[in-house]
Amino acid sequence: MNENRFPNIDILFLSEKNLIECGVQDMKKCIDVMEKHFSLIGKGDYRMGGANGNEHGLKMSFPDTSDIPGFPTNGPDYRFMAMPAYLGGSFHTCGIKTYGSNQANRSKGLPRSVLMLQLLDCESGAPYAYMSANLISSMRTGAVPGLGIRHLAVK
């Protein structure tokens, strides 16, 4: 197989360590980004998956039992998700957050959910970044109430 089949597609692979080095733990900047993000949502300059463009993602789960040897079966918080989205404005990009979640991960020294984020050029569909997303997601989770405090706290 020709390894240079797509010579014009460069993909940046970022580990959690790389993200920390890039400053992903800067909460003030994260809150600023979330403010831009919510402003775009308010304007309708976004799209998520599903027929209405506003669904949280596609969930794959497993049956409680299976006659197929080795086939995964349901367990506590065991699922796989794909969450595509477009965000406009200066971001003008598409992304897909994927994750697998399983309570049994904790006994293996892993987080309950393992998240990845793929960023894609919204014109060509070409991926340009693939990164660990657990830290990104936890920073976003903290930034949302931080943004609320920024605007709603009594001065």
QUIFEN-V691550 format. One record per backbone hydrogen bond with DSSP energy under -1.0 kcal/mol. CO is the residue of the C=O (numbers start at 1). NH is the residue of the N-H. Records with the same first field share a line. If there is no record, write none. Layout:
CO: NH / NH
This chain:
2: 5
6: 9
12: 130
14: 132
15: 19
16: 20
17: 21
18: 22
19: 24
20: 23
23: 26
25: 27
26: 30
27: 31
28: 32
29: 33
30: 34
31: 35
32: 36
33: 37
34: 38
35: 39
36: 40
37: 41
38: 42
39: 43
40: 45
41: 44
44: 46
45: 88
47: 86
49: 55
50: 53
53: 48
58: 82
60: 80
63: 74
68: 71
75: 78
76: 103
79: 101
80: 60
81: 99
82: 58
83: 97
85: 95
86: 47
87: 93
88: 91 / 92
93: 87
94: 120
95: 85
96: 118
97: 83
98: 116
99: 81
100: 114
101: 79
102: 105
103: 106
105: 108 / 110
106: 109
112: 102
114: 100
115: 133
116: 98
117: 131
118: 96
119: 128 / 129
120: 94
121: 125
126: 121
128: 12
129: 119
130: 14
131: 117
133: 137
134: 138
135: 139
136: 140
137: 141
138: 142
139: 143
140: 144
142: 146
143: 147
144: 148
145: 149
146: 150
147: 151
148: 152
149: 153
